[in-house]
């Protein structure tokens, strides 16, 4: 039967080919026409609008595609009474041919259930059958599509003058995906109540739908579903509705340039707000018909929330206002005030840093200019107010309190009723000569070298540091010459003789900005002997003055102090001299002692040391005027008495100048009473009388003392 039906239709196949080709090119894909009287009839998914036509023109309902989902299951029912050999074909081929792809309908029924293709596109559903020996045919164009959720807006507003009536306004948008639906179902369900469902069909977009609900409940669940006319599939969307508040006028608290723009705004929660921007150099008003710089929805009402967004050029000044749209009353609510940014720039110059910021706008609504606050910000974020400026046109500040190579951070706050905070500006000045070192000191090391040191800063504490420089003068008023340079904050000068003369020093440092000014001049303590007094230089060894001195004995080999009980050392003085004869150093301590001075500056610690001073206490040689060499054990020997004596040589002469005796005592310390026993060189006792003597005394320090006189021999 299918074969005879196919043959029946191919008698005008050339004509049909031309017709179909014409339709596809000119009018789109259409169901092909069938000979008069051979019209079939079928339904899709039991839809009461059945298909009872062939092609018969592009505007025929059969040729307007109905939309179906991919792979959707559909039921096809042949509605020709008495028909037989029923079959359906779903194909993208518009030619009227029942092929081997046709789906036969079982003989005991007139319907089948089948699955649509999964590839989107235009298809033809064709119904074939026969009755009374003649074939019949019907066709429907369908489109298999990927449906999307309905595109719409919805709002819930109180009806004016009532406490319970609410109006829901749904707007179906003019979106291509919406036009694939033939109808919509939506439901509005008060929280905890039963759904209230409504249907609507439309082919016109945008389409506004309103629905009035009598309910004292403030919240509703809203569901909207888009459907195709014949298809069983649909797409839906849902959201929770709450009554839209009438927005308050937004209030701008402040603005800051902070990796973009941070705008602090108090507004109404849950309502979309738009931030508008203008360039005050070229725009006096806002273009609110264009694109806002930022759109957001506040999460809390009447609470300042920071909105962050970017601007085309952060170095330019921009002004902002905020608008909300009152969707229930269809009007715009603008912010009560407007605010502008304060972009900050700057540069370095000889003597300091200069910062410049954009001049405040003088005619902002509800934001009158009051002043500028200029801040310097340290590394910990602590801000120091440099200046408050009340003149609107004074938008420049020179900071001269800077150090070469140090990086400084600045910010400026423009005080309106609200605040506009600038960006943080970092500046490093390399054009200022480095500042001198604040504290330096000097001391004698081991009595032989001099150490000069920076007491305040190491190299790492100084910006762009490269070296410390050491300068020396060989007298208090001498000329200074650079004698050393390196990265160390101290240096030991071993080319000096601190016990022979006084030296003075100063330090500088070199960095990326050149060499600093000299530090204070410092002179290590130079001590020396004048007679029995020790005197020392009054010039300070430190940047800070010396307020007190301590004199103590020192071991010159070790540099360690020697403590001698009851000697009067160490001795504390505020003067620059000490009479050493006033000290009570035991004779057993020796003839030669070494002394050093320790100076205590007002900023103690540390202290400073002088050179070592060698003090030789004077020796003493005494002799008797008479002695009795009679062998009685009393006053039998003429000898030298004294202190610090190492050796003696004694010559005795008679009245004619003849040497009659010579006595040498090479170890006076062990035999201090070795002397003349009254005998001559021949061993005989000399007669009583007066004799001349000469004594050479060598003291412990190697000094030679000659003593002459006469001695009387008595028996």
C-alpha positions in Angstrom: 0.0 0.0 0.0 2.8 2.3 0.7 4.3 1.5 -2.7 1.1 2.4 -4.5 0.7 5.5 -2.5 4.2 6.6 -3.4 3.6 5.9 -7.1 0.4 7.9 -6.9 2.3 11.0 -5.8 5.3 10.8 -8.1 3.3 11.6 -11.2 4.0 15.3 -10.7 7.4 14.9 -9.0 9.2 17.4 -11.3 6.6 20.0 -10.5 6.8 19.1 -6.7 10.6 19.4 -6.8 10.4 22.9 -8.3 7.7 23.9 -5.8 9.6 22.6 -2.8 12.8 24.2 -4.0 11.0 27.5 -4.4 9.5 27.4 -0.9 12.8 26.5 0.8 14.6 29.3 -0.9 11.9 32.0 -0.8 9.7 31.2 2.1 11.5 28.6 4.2 10.8 24.9 4.7 7.2 24.0 4.1 5.0 21.0 4.1 4.5 19.9 0.4 1.0 20.1 -1.0 -1.1 17.0 -1.6 -3.7 16.5 -4.4 -7.2 17.8 -3.6 -9.3 15.3 -1.7 -6.4 13.4 -0.2 -6.2 15.4 3.1 -5.4 13.5 6.2 -5.9 14.5 9.9 -3.8 13.7 13.0 -3.1 15.1 16.5 0.1 15.5 18.5 -0.1 14.7 22.3 -3.9 14.7 22.1 -3.9 18.4 21.4 -7.4 19.5 20.4 -6.0 21.6 17.7 -5.4 18.8 15.2 -3.5 18.8 11.9 -5.9 18.6 9.0 -4.0 20.1 6.2 -1.2 19.8 3.8 1.3 22.5 2.7 -1.1 24.9 1.0 0.9 28.1 1.6 3.6 29.4 4.0 1.1 31.1 6.3 -0.9 27.9 6.9 -0.8 26.9 10.5 0.7 23.6 9.5 3.8 25.4 8.2 4.3 27.6 11.3 6.8 25.5 13.3 5.7 24.3 16.7 8.5 23.9 19.2 9.5 20.7 20.9 12.4 19.7 23.2 15.2 17.5 22.1 14.5 13.8 22.5 11.0 14.5 23.7 8.4 11.6 23.7 5.3 12.5 21.8 2.0 10.7 21.0 0.8 10.8 17.4 -2.8 9.8 16.6 -4.3 9.3 13.1 -7.8 10.9 13.3 -9.1 9.7 9.8 -12.2 7.6 10.5 -12.0 4.3 8.8 -8.4 4.8 7.8 -6.0 1.9 7.4 -2.3 1.2 6.7 -1.6 4.1 9.0 2.0 5.3 9.5 4.0 8.4 10.6 7.3 9.7 9.4 9.5 12.3 11.2 12.1 13.6 8.8 14.1 16.6 7.7 13.2 15.8 4.1 10.3 17.8 2.8 9.5 15.5 -0.1 6.2 13.6 0.2 7.6 10.1 0.3 6.7 7.4 2.7 10.0 5.6 3.2 11.4 2.7 5.1 11.9 5.1 8.0 8.1 5.5 8.4 6.7 4.3 11.7 3.7 2.0 11.2 0.7 2.3 13.5 -0.5 -1.1 14.9 -3.7 -2.3 13.2 -5.6 -2.5 16.5 -5.1 1.2 17.3 -4.7 4.5 15.5 -1.8 6.0 17.6 1.8 5.5 18.4 4.3 7.0 20.9 7.7 7.9 19.6 10.8 9.9 20.5 11.8 13.0 18.7 15.4 13.5 17.4 18.0 15.1 19.7 19.6 17.4 17.1 18.0 20.8 17.0 16.5 22.0 13.7 13.4 22.0 11.4 11.6 18.6 11.0 8.4 17.4 9.3 5.8 15.1 10.9 3.9 13.4 8.1 0.9 11.2 8.5 0.2 8.5 5.7 -2.8 6.3 5.4 -5.5 4.9 2.9 -9.2 4.6 2.8 -11.5 3.1 0.1 -8.4 2.4 -2.1 -7.2 6.0 -2.0 -4.3 7.4 0.0 -4.4 10.4 2.3 -1.7 12.6 3.7 -1.2 15.4 6.4 2.0 17.3 7.4 3.1 19.5 10.3 6.4 21.5 10.5 8.1 21.3 13.9 11.2 22.8 15.4 13.4 21.0 17.9 15.1 23.5 20.1 17.1 23.9 23.3 14.7 25.8 25.5 16.0 28.3 28.1 14.4 29.5 31.3 11.9 32.3 30.7 13.5 35.8 30.5 11.4 38.2 32.7 11.3 40.7 35.5 8.9 40.6 38.4 8.1 43.0 41.2 5.7 43.0 44.2 4.4 46.4 45.2 1.8 47.5 47.8 -1.4 48.9 46.2 -1.7 52.6 47.2 -4.3 53.2 49.9 -4.5 49.6 51.1 -2.8 47.5 53.7 -3.3 44.1 52.2 -3.7 44.5 48.4 -0.5 43.8 46.5 0.2 44.0 42.8 2.5 41.6 41.1 3.9 42.9 37.8 5.6 40.4 35.4 7.3 41.6 32.3 8.1 38.9 29.7 11.2 40.3 27.9 11.7 40.6 24.2 14.3 37.8 24.1 14.7 35.2 21.3 14.5 32.3 23.7 11.1 33.6 25.0 9.7 33.5 21.5 10.1 29.7 21.4 7.3 29.4 24.0 3.6 29.6 23.0 2.3 30.0 26.5 3.2 30.5 30.1 2.0 29.4 33.5 2.9 31.2 36.6 2.0 30.8 40.3 2.1 33.2 43.2 2.1 31.4 46.6 2.0 33.4 49.9 4.5 31.9 52.3 2.8 28.9 54.0 -0.3 29.0 51.8 -1.6 27.2 48.7 -0.4 28.2 45.2 -2.4 30.6 43.1 -1.8 29.6 39.4 -2.5 31.6 36.3 -2.0 31.0 32.5 -1.2 33.4 29.8 -0.5 33.1 26.0 1.4 35.7 24.1 3.2 36.2 20.8 4.0 39.8 21.5 7.1 40.9 23.5 7.8 42.6 25.7 4.5 41.6 27.5 3.5 43.0 30.9 1.2 41.0 33.1 -0.3 42.3 36.3 -2.0 40.3 39.0 -3.6 41.7 42.2 -3.5 39.6 45.4 -5.3 40.2 48.6 -2.9 39.0 51.3 -1.3 40.5 54.5 1.7 38.2 54.0 4.7 40.1 52.9 6.5 37.3 51.0 5.6 35.0 48.2 7.1 32.2 46.2 6.9 32.9 42.5 7.2 30.2 39.7 6.9 30.9 36.0 6.9 28.2 33.3 7.2 28.5 29.6 5.5 25.9 27.4 5.2 25.0 23.8 1.8 24.5 22.2 2.1 20.8 21.4 5.2 19.7 23.2 5.2 18.2 26.6 8.5 19.7 27.8 8.9 23.1 29.4 11.4 25.3 31.2 10.7 27.2 34.5 12.3 29.6 36.9 11.4 30.7 40.4 12.3 33.2 43.0 11.1 34.6 46.3 9.3 37.9 46.2 9.1 40.4 49.0 7.4 43.7 48.8 9.6 46.3 47.3 10.4 49.2 49.6 10.3 52.7 48.5 14.0 53.6 48.4 15.4 56.4 50.4 17.7 58.9 48.8 21.2 57.3 49.0 23.8 59.1 51.2 27.5 59.2 50.3 29.6 59.1 53.4 33.1 59.2 51.8 35.2 58.2 48.9 38.8 56.9 48.7 41.3 56.1 46.0 42.3 52.6 47.0 43.3 50.2 44.2 40.4 51.7 42.4 37.6 53.6 44.0 36.0 52.8 47.4 32.7 54.6 47.8 30.9 54.4 51.2 27.1 54.7 50.7 24.1 54.3 52.9 21.1 53.1 50.8 18.0 50.9 50.8 18.7 47.1 50.9 17.5 44.8 48.2 17.1 47.6 45.5 19.4 47.9 42.6 21.5 51.1 42.8 23.6 52.7 40.1 26.7 54.8 40.6 27.2 57.5 38.0 30.4 59.3 37.3 31.4 62.6 35.6 34.7 64.3 34.8 34.4 67.8 36.4 36.8 69.3 33.9 34.5 68.6 31.0 31.1 67.6 32.4 28.8 69.7 34.7 26.0 67.1 34.7 25.7 63.3 34.7 24.7 61.3 31.6 22.3 58.9 33.3 21.0 57.6 29.9 24.4 55.9 29.4 26.1 53.2 31.3 26.7 53.6 35.0 30.2 53.1 36.3 28.9 50.5 38.8 25.7 48.7 39.6 25.0 47.0 42.9 22.3 46.0 45.4 22.8 47.0 49.1 22.5 44.2 51.6 21.5 46.4 54.6 19.4 49.5 54.8 20.7 52.8 56.0 24.1 51.3 56.8 27.3 52.5 55.1 28.6 49.9 52.7 31.8 50.2 50.7 31.4 49.6 47.0 34.7 49.1 45.1 35.0 49.7 41.3 37.6 51.0 38.8 37.8 54.2 36.9 39.5 54.9 33.5 42.3 57.0 35.0 42.9 57.1 38.8 45.2 60.1 38.5 42.2 62.2 37.3 39.5 63.7 39.5 36.0 62.2 39.1 32.8 63.0 40.8 30.1 60.5 41.8 26.4 60.4 42.7 24.2 57.3 43.4 20.7 56.7 42.0 18.1 54.1 42.9 15.0 53.4 40.9 11.6 53.3 42.6 10.1 50.5 40.5 6.7 50.7 42.2 6.3 54.4 41.6 8.4 54.4 38.4 10.7 57.3 39.4 14.4 57.8 40.1 15.6 58.6 43.6 19.0 60.4 43.6 21.6 60.7 46.3 21.3 63.8 48.4 25.0 64.6 48.0 27.7 64.3 45.5 31.4 63.7 46.1 34.7 64.0 44.1 38.0 62.1 44.4 41.2 63.7 45.5 44.0 62.3 43.3 47.5 63.0 44.7 50.7 63.4 42.8 54.2 64.6 43.8 57.8 65.0 43.0 61.2 65.5 44.6 63.4 68.6 44.6 66.5 69.9 46.2 65.5 70.4 49.8 62.4 68.2 50.1 59.3 66.7 48.6 56.4 68.5 46.9 52.9 67.0 46.8 50.0 68.3 44.7 46.3 67.3 44.7 43.2 68.1 42.7 41.4 71.2 43.9 38.1 70.4 45.7 34.9 71.1 43.8 33.2 74.2 45.3 29.6 73.6 44.3 28.7 70.0 45.2 25.2 69.5 46.6 25.1 69.0 50.3 28.9 68.8 50.4 30.5 72.1 51.1 34.3 72.3 51.2 35.8 72.8 54.6 39.6 72.0 54.6 42.4 69.8 53.4 44.3 67.6 55.9 47.8 66.7 54.7 49.3 63.5 56.4 52.6 61.7 56.4 52.2 58.0 57.0 55.1 55.9 58.5 55.9 52.2 57.8 53.5 51.0 60.6 50.6 53.0 59.1 50.6 55.6 61.8 49.5 59.0 60.4 51.0 62.3 61.4 49.1 65.5 60.4 51.5 67.8 58.7 49.1 70.7 58.0 45.4 71.7 57.9 44.6 74.0 54.9 41.4 75.9 54.8 41.9 77.7 51.5 40.3 75.7 48.7 42.9 76.8 46.1 45.9 76.0 48.2 46.5 72.4 46.9 50.3 72.1 47.3 52.5 71.2 50.2 56.3 71.3 50.5 57.8 68.8 53.0 61.3 69.8 53.9 61.6 67.4 56.8 63.0 64.5 54.7 66.2 62.5 54.6 67.8 61.6 51.3 67.0 58.1 50.2 64.2 57.6 52.7 60.8 56.7 51.3 57.9 58.7 52.6 54.2 58.1 52.2 51.6 60.9 52.0 47.9 61.2 51.8 45.5 64.1 51.6 41.9 64.2 52.9 39.5 66.7 51.5 37.0 67.5 54.2 33.5 68.3 52.8 30.6 67.3 55.0 31.8 63.9 53.7 35.5 62.9 53.3 37.4 62.4 50.1 40.7 60.5 50.8 43.5 60.5 48.2 45.6 57.6 47.1 48.7 56.9 49.2 51.7 58.5 47.5 55.2 57.1 48.0 58.2 59.4 47.3 61.9 58.7 47.7 64.1 61.8 47.5 67.7 61.4 46.3 68.5 65.0 45.7 69.1 66.1 49.4 72.6 65.9 50.9 72.6 63.2 53.6 72.2 64.4 57.1 75.2 64.2 59.4 75.6 61.4 61.8 74.0 62.3 65.0 76.3 60.6 67.6 79.9 59.6 67.2 82.6 58.7 69.7 86.2 57.9 70.1 88.4 56.1 72.6 92.0 54.9 72.9 92.4 51.1 72.6 95.1 49.4 74.7 96.9 52.7 75.0 98.2 52.3 71.4 95.4 52.9 68.8 92.3 55.0 68.6 88.8 53.7 67.7 86.3 56.1 66.1 82.7 54.8 65.8 79.2 55.8 64.9 77.1 55.4 68.1 73.7 55.9 66.4 73.5 54.2 63.0 74.9 51.2 61.2 75.2 51.3 57.4 71.9 49.4 57.1 70.1 52.2 59.0 71.0 54.7 56.3 69.2 55.0 53.0 71.3 54.2 49.9 74.3 53.8 52.1 77.7 52.9 50.5 80.4 53.8 53.1 81.5 55.6 56.3 84.3 58.1 55.9 86.9 58.9 58.7 88.7 62.2 58.9 91.6 63.0 61.3 93.5 66.1 62.4 96.9 65.8 64.2 96.1 68.6 66.7 93.0 70.3 68.1 93.2 73.1 65.5 94.8 71.1 62.7 93.5 70.4 59.2 91.4 67.3 58.7 92.3 64.7 56.1 90.3 61.6 55.1 92.3 58.7 56.4 89.9 55.8 55.9 86.6 54.7 54.3 84.7 51.4 54.4 81.3 50.0 55.3 82.0 49.4 59.0 80.5 51.8 61.6 83.8 51.8 63.5 87.5 51.9 62.6 90.7 51.5 64.6 93.4 53.9 63.7 96.7 52.1 64.3 98.9 54.7 62.6 98.7 57.1 65.6 100.7 57.4 68.9 98.0 58.5 71.4 100.6 59.0 74.2 102.7 61.4 72.2 100.1 63.9 71.0 96.5 64.7 70.7 94.3 63.8 67.7 90.8 64.8 66.6 88.4 63.1 64.2 85.0 63.4 62.5 82.9 61.0 60.4 80.7 61.3 57.3 78.7 58.8 55.3 78.2 58.4 51.6 75.0 57.2 50.0 73.0 57.6 46.8 72.7 61.4 47.5 76.5 62.0 48.0 78.5 62.6 51.1 76.9 63.9 54.3 78.0 66.9 56.2 80.6 66.3 58.9 79.6 64.9 62.2 80.6 66.7 65.4 84.4 66.8 65.9 85.6 64.5 68.6 89.0 64.2 70.3 90.0 61.2 72.4 91.4 62.1 75.9 95.1 63.0 75.7 96.8 62.7 79.2 100.3 63.7 80.1 102.5 64.5 83.1 103.5 68.0 84.2 105.8 67.6 87.2 103.9 65.6 89.8 100.5 66.5 88.2 98.7 64.6 85.5 96.7 66.8 83.1 94.4 65.9 80.2 92.6 67.6 77.3 89.2 69.1 78.0 87.8 68.4 74.4 85.1 65.9 74.3 85.6 62.4 73.0 81.9 62.1 72.2 79.2 64.1 70.5 77.9 64.6 74.0 80.1 66.4 76.6 82.1 64.5 79.2 80.6 65.2 82.6 82.9 63.1 84.8 86.4 61.5 84.8 87.8 58.5 86.7 91.6 58.0 87.1 92.8 54.5 87.9 95.9 52.4 87.7 96.3 50.1 84.7 98.4 47.1 83.8 99.9 48.3 80.5 100.3 44.8 79.2 96.7 43.7 79.7 94.9 47.0 80.0 93.2 45.7 83.1 92.8 48.0 86.1 95.0 47.5 89.2 93.2 48.0 92.5 95.3 49.2 95.5 93.5 49.5 98.7 93.9 52.9 100.4 95.8 54.5 97.5 93.0 56.9 96.6 92.5 55.3 93.2 90.3 55.2 91.3 89.9 58.9 91.7 86.8 60.7 90.4 87.1 64.3 89.1 85.2 66.8 87.1 88.4 68.8 86.5 91.2 68.2 84.0 94.2 67.7 86.3 95.2 65.7 89.3 98.3 66.2 91.6 99.5 62.6 92.0 101.6 63.5 95.1 98.3 63.7 97.0 97.8 60.0 96.4 98.8 57.4 99.0 100.2 54.6 96.9 102.2 52.1 99.0 106.0 52.1 98.3 105.8 48.4 97.7 103.7 49.0 94.6 106.9 50.2 92.9 108.4 53.4 91.6 106.7 53.3 88.1 102.9 53.1 87.8 100.6 53.6 84.8 97.5 55.6 84.9 94.5 55.9 82.5 91.5 58.1 82.5 87.9 57.0 81.8 85.5 59.7 80.6 81.8 59.4 81.2 79.6 61.4 78.7 76.2 62.8 79.5 74.7 60.0 77.3 76.5 57.2 79.3 77.0 54.4 78.3 79.5 53.9 76.7 82.6 55.5 78.2 85.9 56.6 76.6 89.5 55.8 77.6 92.7 57.9 77.4 96.2 56.9 76.6 98.3 55.3 79.3 100.4 57.8 81.4 103.7 56.6 83.0 104.2 58.1 86.4 107.6 57.7 88.0 107.6 58.5 91.7 110.8 60.2 92.8 113.5 58.0 94.5 115.1 59.1 97.9 118.7 58.7 99.1 119.7 59.7 102.7 123.0 59.4 104.6 124.1 59.9 108.2 126.6 62.7 109.2 128.6 60.5 111.7 129.1 56.9 112.7 131.1 54.9 115.3 132.9 51.9 113.7 134.1 50.6 117.1 132.6 47.1 116.7 130.0 47.4 119.4 127.2 46.6 116.9 125.7 50.0 117.0 126.1 52.5 114.2 129.2 50.6 113.0 128.5 51.2 109.2 128.0 54.3 107.0 125.3 53.4 104.3 122.7 55.0 102.1 119.1 54.9 103.1 116.1 55.7 100.8 113.4 54.3 98.6 113.2 52.9 95.1 117.0 52.3 95.2 118.4 49.6 92.9 122.2 50.0 93.4 124.8 52.2 95.0 128.5 53.1 94.5 130.3 54.8 97.4 133.8 56.5 97.3 135.5 57.7 100.6 138.3 60.4 100.5 140.7 61.6 103.2 141.3 65.3 103.9 143.9 65.4 101.1 141.5 64.0 98.5 143.0 60.5 98.4 140.6 57.6 97.7 140.8 55.4 100.8 137.8 53.1 100.2 135.3 52.1 97.4 132.1 50.1 98.2 129.7 48.9 95.5 126.2 47.5 96.3 124.8 46.0 93.1 121.7 44.6 94.8 120.5 47.2 97.2 117.0 45.6 97.5 118.5 42.5 99.1 121.3 44.2 101.1 120.3 47.8 101.9 122.9 48.2 104.8 126.0 47.4 102.7 128.4 50.4 103.2 131.7 51.7 104.7 132.9 50.1 107.9 135.6 52.8 108.7 138.6 50.9 107.3 140.9 51.9 104.5 141.7 49.8 101.4 144.6 48.2 103.4 142.1 46.9 106.0 143.2 49.2 108.8 140.8 51.4 110.8 141.0 55.0 109.9 141.7 57.5 112.6 138.8 59.6 114.0 138.1 62.6 112.0 136.1 64.0 109.0 136.1 62.3 105.6 134.6 63.2 102.3 132.2 60.8 100.3 130.6 60.6 96.9 127.7 58.3 96.3 126.1 57.3 93.0 122.5 56.0 93.4 120.6 54.1 90.6 116.9 54.0 91.3 114.5 51.4 90.1 113.6 53.4 87.0 117.3 53.6 86.0 117.9 57.1 87.1 121.3 58.0 88.5 121.5 60.3 91.5 124.9 61.6 92.8 125.2 62.6 96.4 128.3 64.2 98.0 129.1 65.2 101.5 131.2 64.5 104.6 131.0 62.0 107.3 132.6 62.1 110.8 134.3 59.0 112.2 134.0 58.9 116.0 135.4 56.2 118.4 
